Amino acid sequence: MHNISEFKINKHKYGLTLVEEDMAAKFYRIIQKDREQLGKWCSWANKIRFIDDEKDFIKAARQDCIFILAIIDEQNPIGIIDLHNLDEDKHTCEIGYWLSSEYQGKGIMYNSLQVMNCYAFNFFDIEKLKIISQIKNMKCRHVAERAGFNFKEIKDPFAIYTKEKTDWE
């Protein structure tokens, strides 16, 4: 596994690497453990009932996403961040993310989001990023705001945040 980006939080090293199918078992264990929490916000979590479901999900995500990365602690996957729903005409896409409950609240997702902003704006010709969060998912919304995304609107049941390349540069 080769990290494409690394960052430290309190002297502990985390990384981002391309998602691979051989990570399915580790992701599956996290989903099993955090199913109730993940399922509140991510409908896909309730559909992952077997390791093969996770393998299929990874295959589909690698085809459907512009860029999908595993967030890792040492060599262990602990979450995912991705770019998806590309609109090539408008140069926009969405960022999706989730993180194991035991790693939340440490700044890992904030740092991962900063790396993803860099890739989106510098390598994928994206002009505007969107985060679409469930209105009641305050953790997701807090990360978006902390990472400099601007609240745009409510489209019940979602809160929509955006960040433009001109705001990032």
BELHU-V220617 format. One record per residue. N is the residue number from 1. SS is DSSP state (alpha for helix, beta for strand, coil for the rest). PSI is psi in whole degrees, 0 to 359 (none if undefined). OMEGA is omega in degrees with one decimal (* if undefined). Layout:
n:N ss:SS psi:PSI omega:OMEGA
n:N ss:SS psi:PSI omega:OMEGA
This chain:
n:1 ss:coil psi:128 omega:-178.7
n:2 ss:coil psi:119 omega:179.2
n:3 ss:coil psi:136 omega:174.6
n:4 ss:coil psi:347 omega:176.3
n:5 ss:beta psi:148 omega:177.0
n:6 ss:beta psi:152 omega:174.0
n:7 ss:beta psi:156 omega:-179.7
n:8 ss:beta psi:142 omega:172.9
n:9 ss:beta psi:119 omega:-177.3
n:10 ss:coil psi:48 omega:177.6
n:11 ss:coil psi:4 omega:177.6
n:12 ss:beta psi:132 omega:-175.0
n:13 ss:beta psi:132 omega:173.8
n:14 ss:beta psi:162 omega:-179.7
n:15 ss:beta psi:170 omega:173.1
n:16 ss:beta psi:134 omega:-179.7
n:17 ss:beta psi:161 omega:178.1
n:18 ss:beta psi:139 omega:177.7
n:19 ss:coil psi:133 omega:178.4
n:20 ss:coil psi:153 omega:-179.6
n:21 ss:alpha psi:331 omega:-179.1
n:22 ss:alpha psi:357 omega:174.7
n:23 ss:alpha psi:354 omega:-172.6
n:24 ss:alpha psi:317 omega:-177.4
n:25 ss:alpha psi:320 omega:179.7
n:26 ss:alpha psi:318 omega:175.9
n:27 ss:alpha psi:319 omega:-179.8
n:28 ss:alpha psi:317 omega:179.2
n:29 ss:alpha psi:320 omega:178.0
n:30 ss:alpha psi:315 omega:-179.6
n:31 ss:alpha psi:318 omega:176.6
n:32 ss:alpha psi:312 omega:-177.0
n:33 ss:alpha psi:321 omega:-174.0
n:34 ss:alpha psi:16 omega:-173.0
n:35 ss:alpha psi:315 omega:-177.5
n:36 ss:alpha psi:312 omega:-179.8
n:37 ss:alpha psi:311 omega:179.5
n:38 ss:alpha psi:320 omega:-177.6
n:39 ss:alpha psi:335 omega:176.9
n:40 ss:alpha psi:325 omega:-171.6
n:41 ss:alpha psi:335 omega:-174.4
n:42 ss:coil psi:107 omega:-176.0
n:43 ss:alpha psi:331 omega:-179.3
n:44 ss:alpha psi:332 omega:-175.9
n:45 ss:alpha psi:326 omega:-179.8
n:46 ss:alpha psi:349 omega:179.7
n:47 ss:alpha psi:347 omega:-179.0
n:48 ss:coil psi:95 omega:-176.3
n:49 ss:coil psi:344 omega:-178.7
n:50 ss:coil psi:160 omega:178.5
n:51 ss:alpha psi:322 omega:179.1
n:52 ss:alpha psi:328 omega:175.3
n:53 ss:alpha psi:319 omega:179.4
n:54 ss:alpha psi:320 omega:176.3
n:55 ss:alpha psi:315 omega:178.7
n:56 ss:alpha psi:321 omega:178.6
n:57 ss:alpha psi:316 omega:179.2
n:58 ss:alpha psi:315 omega:178.5
n:59 ss:alpha psi:313 omega:-179.1
n:60 ss:alpha psi:318 omega:-179.3
n:61 ss:alpha psi:322 omega:179.0
n:62 ss:alpha psi:332 omega:177.1
n:63 ss:alpha psi:323 omega:-173.2
n:64 ss:alpha psi:333 omega:-177.6
n:65 ss:coil psi:150 omega:173.6
n:66 ss:coil psi:319 omega:-171.4
n:67 ss:beta psi:124 omega:180.0
n:68 ss:beta psi:128 omega:-175.7
n:69 ss:beta psi:143 omega:171.1
n:70 ss:beta psi:137 omega:171.5
n:71 ss:beta psi:127 omega:-174.1
n:72 ss:beta psi:150 omega:171.6
n:73 ss:beta psi:114 omega:-169.9
n:74 ss:coil psi:243 omega:177.5
n:75 ss:coil psi:10 omega:-174.5
n:76 ss:beta psi:122 omega:175.9
n:77 ss:beta psi:137 omega:179.4
n:78 ss:beta psi:357 omega:179.4
n:79 ss:beta psi:183 omega:-178.4
n:80 ss:beta psi:147 omega:169.9
n:81 ss:beta psi:139 omega:-176.3
n:82 ss:beta psi:163 omega:170.1
n:83 ss:beta psi:129 omega:-178.9
n:84 ss:beta psi:176 omega:-179.1
n:85 ss:beta psi:54 omega:179.0
n:86 ss:beta psi:132 omega:169.5
n:87 ss:beta psi:100 omega:-174.8
n:88 ss:coil psi:327 omega:-179.9
n:89 ss:coil psi:320 omega:-178.0
n:90 ss:coil psi:354 omega:-178.5
n:91 ss:coil psi:45 omega:178.2
n:92 ss:beta psi:157 omega:169.9
n:93 ss:beta psi:171 omega:-179.8
n:94 ss:beta psi:153 omega:171.6
n:95 ss:beta psi:131 omega:173.5
n:96 ss:beta psi:151 omega:179.6
n:97 ss:beta psi:153 omega:171.3
n:98 ss:beta psi:156 omega:-174.9
n:99 ss:beta psi:140 omega:175.4
n:100 ss:coil psi:139 omega:-176.7
n:101 ss:alpha psi:327 omega:-177.6
n:102 ss:alpha psi:348 omega:-179.5
n:103 ss:alpha psi:358 omega:-177.8
n:104 ss:coil psi:152 omega:177.0
n:105 ss:coil psi:13 omega:-177.4
n:106 ss:coil psi:356 omega:-177.8
n:107 ss:coil psi:4 omega:-177.7
n:108 ss:alpha psi:314 omega:-178.3
n:109 ss:alpha psi:323 omega:175.9
n:110 ss:alpha psi:311 omega:179.6
n:111 ss:alpha psi:319 omega:177.8
n:112 ss:alpha psi:320 omega:178.9
n:113 ss:alpha psi:323 omega:178.0
n:114 ss:alpha psi:319 omega:177.4
n:115 ss:alpha psi:315 omega:-179.0
n:116 ss:alpha psi:323 omega:175.3
n:117 ss:alpha psi:314 omega:-179.1
n:118 ss:alpha psi:312 omega:179.0
n:119 ss:alpha psi:314 omega:-177.1
n:120 ss:alpha psi:312 omega:-174.9
n:121 ss:alpha psi:328 omega:-175.3
n:122 ss:alpha psi:332 omega:-173.2
n:123 ss:alpha psi:342 omega:-175.0
n:124 ss:coil psi:11 omega:176.0
n:125 ss:coil psi:35 omega:177.5
n:126 ss:coil psi:136 omega:178.1
n:127 ss:coil psi:333 omega:-179.6
n:128 ss:beta psi:132 omega:175.6
n:129 ss:beta psi:148 omega:177.6
n:130 ss:beta psi:142 omega:167.0
n:131 ss:beta psi:125 omega:179.3
n:132 ss:beta psi:113 omega:-174.4
n:133 ss:beta psi:148 omega:169.2
n:134 ss:beta psi:138 omega:-178.1
n:135 ss:coil psi:319 omega:-175.1
n:136 ss:coil psi:357 omega:179.7
n:137 ss:coil psi:81 omega:-174.2
n:138 ss:alpha psi:330 omega:177.7
n:139 ss:alpha psi:314 omega:179.1
n:140 ss:alpha psi:316 omega:-178.7
n:141 ss:alpha psi:322 omega:178.9
n:142 ss:alpha psi:317 omega:178.5
n:143 ss:alpha psi:316 omega:179.5
n:144 ss:alpha psi:313 omega:-178.8
n:145 ss:alpha psi:316 omega:179.7
n:146 ss:alpha psi:327 omega:-178.5
n:147 ss:coil psi:8 omega:174.0
n:148 ss:coil psi:13 omega:174.4
n:149 ss:coil psi:142 omega:-178.4
n:150 ss:beta psi:132 omega:175.6
n:151 ss:beta psi:129 omega:-178.9
n:152 ss:beta psi:311 omega:-175.4
n:153 ss:beta psi:166 omega:171.5
n:154 ss:beta psi:127 omega:169.3
n:155 ss:beta psi:85 omega:-171.6
n:156 ss:coil psi:124 omega:12.8
n:157 ss:coil psi:26 omega:-173.4
n:158 ss:beta psi:149 omega:168.5
n:159 ss:beta psi:133 omega:-175.8
n:160 ss:beta psi:130 omega:178.8
n:161 ss:beta psi:149 omega:177.4
n:162 ss:beta psi:158 omega:173.3
n:163 ss:beta psi:128 omega:-179.4
n:164 ss:beta psi:151 omega:-179.3
n:165 ss:alpha psi:322 omega:-179.1
n:166 ss:alpha psi:333 omega:176.5
n:167 ss:alpha psi:337 omega:-174.0
n:168 ss:alpha psi:324 omega:-172.9
n:169 ss:coil psi:none omega:*
